[in-house]
Amino acid sequence: MDASALTADNTDGNADDLGGLNDILGLRIRLAHGAVYRHFTETFAELDLTQKQVSALWLVNDNPGISQIDLGGRLRMDRATTMTIVNRLQERGYLRRERSTSDGRKQALYATEAGVAALAEAKRCIGEHEAWLKGRFSAEEIEKLVEMLARIHE
């Protein structure tokens, strides 16, 4: 088959024309993730926080004194990634570390006043982002989607 035959199949430039890839579930999940991630990034541009940073800050605020190890475990992140996120949040003045009183080998994490304020703004942005996302589905579809996605990641 020559190159002109390969390009002739999709000359209309329709980005939605996936041809034989239309039924590849993994690709559909990746495309959906990309759309959600792009919208999240746009929504959070002024805050300059990543999804993982917001999640970490939220969990620390809800669980004062949580250890880095427990934080990483709950967010399903490895130790290096958790440490990088905690370091960045601490550098920005959003978190502080203290030696755990129950286990001196662990670092206990606490949200600072600036972290609580940043989290409040992040939650406002999350509300906007969630409204955008959930607006594409009915309540029943959202419930079913959450159930189906849980089967993949749990």
C-alpha positions in Angstrom: 0.0 0.0 0.0 1.4 3.4 -0.9 1.5 6.5 1.3 -1.3 8.2 -0.7 -3.7 5.3 0.1 -2.9 5.6 3.8 -3.6 9.3 3.9 -6.7 9.1 1.7 -8.7 7.3 4.4 -8.7 10.4 6.6 -8.4 13.4 4.4 -11.3 15.4 6.0 -9.1 16.1 9.1 -11.9 15.0 11.5 -10.1 14.6 14.8 -13.1 12.4 16.0 -12.5 9.9 13.2 -10.6 7.2 15.0 -11.4 4.5 12.5 -10.5 1.1 13.9 -9.5 2.7 17.2 -13.1 3.6 18.0 -13.6 0.5 20.0 -10.4 0.6 22.0 -11.6 1.2 25.5 -8.2 2.2 26.8 -7.9 4.9 24.2 -11.3 6.2 25.2 -10.3 6.4 28.8 -7.0 8.1 27.9 -8.9 10.7 25.8 -11.4 11.3 28.6 -8.6 11.7 31.1 -6.9 14.1 28.8 -10.0 16.3 28.5 -10.6 16.3 32.3 -6.9 17.0 33.0 -6.9 19.9 30.5 -10.0 21.5 32.1 -8.6 21.0 35.6 -5.3 22.7 34.5 -7.2 25.6 33.0 -9.4 26.0 36.1 -6.4 25.9 38.4 -4.0 28.0 36.3 -4.1 31.0 38.7 -3.6 28.8 41.8 -0.5 27.1 40.3 -1.4 23.8 42.0 -1.5 20.3 40.5 -4.2 17.7 41.1 -1.8 15.7 43.4 -0.9 18.8 45.3 -4.5 19.7 45.9 -5.3 16.2 46.9 -2.4 16.0 49.3 -3.2 19.4 50.9 -6.9 18.4 51.3 -6.0 15.1 53.0 -3.5 16.8 55.3 -6.1 19.4 56.2 -8.7 16.7 56.9 -6.2 14.5 58.8 -3.8 16.8 60.8 -0.7 14.9 61.8 -1.0 12.3 59.0 2.4 10.8 58.1 3.9 11.2 54.7 3.8 7.4 54.3 0.0 7.3 55.1 -0.6 10.3 52.7 1.2 8.5 49.9 -0.6 5.3 50.5 -4.0 6.9 50.5 -3.2 8.7 47.2 -1.5 5.6 45.8 1.7 7.4 45.2 5.3 6.1 45.7 7.5 7.6 48.4 9.5 9.8 46.0 6.5 11.4 44.5 4.9 12.0 47.9 8.1 13.6 49.2 8.3 15.8 46.1 4.7 17.0 46.5 5.2 17.6 50.3 8.4 19.4 49.7 6.8 21.7 47.1 3.8 22.4 49.4 6.1 23.1 52.3 8.3 25.5 50.1 5.2 27.5 49.3 4.3 27.7 53.0 1.2 25.5 52.7 2.4 22.6 54.8 4.7 22.1 57.8 6.4 18.9 58.9 6.9 17.9 62.5 8.5 14.8 63.9 5.7 12.4 64.8 5.1 12.1 68.6 4.0 8.5 68.3 6.9 7.4 65.9 10.0 9.5 65.7 10.9 7.9 62.3 7.8 9.5 60.7 7.0 13.0 59.6 3.6 14.4 60.7 2.1 16.8 58.3 -0.1 19.9 59.1 -1.7 22.5 56.9 -0.6 26.1 57.6 -2.9 29.1 57.6 -1.7 29.9 54.0 -2.4 26.2 53.1 -5.9 26.4 54.5 -6.6 29.6 52.5 -5.1 28.0 49.3 -7.3 24.9 49.9 -10.4 27.0 50.2 -9.7 28.6 46.8 -8.9 25.1 45.4 -12.2 23.8 46.7 -13.9 26.6 44.9 -12.1 25.7 41.7 -12.9 22.0 42.2 -16.6 23.0 42.5 -16.4 24.7 39.1 -14.5 21.8 37.6 -16.9 19.2 39.0 -19.9 21.2 37.7 -18.3 21.2 34.2 -17.7 17.5 34.3 -20.9 16.4 36.0 -22.9 18.6 33.6 -22.2 16.0 30.9 -24.1 13.3 32.7 -27.3 12.6 34.5 -27.3 11.8 38.2 -27.8 8.1 37.4 -25.0 8.1 34.9 -22.6 9.7 37.4 -23.4 7.0 39.9 -22.9 4.3 37.4 -19.7 5.9 36.0 -18.2 6.2 39.5 -19.0 2.5 40.1 -17.5 1.4 36.8 -14.3 3.5 37.3 -13.8 2.1 40.8 -13.6 -1.4 39.2 -10.6 -0.3 37.3 -8.6 1.4 40.0 -9.5 -0.6 43.1 
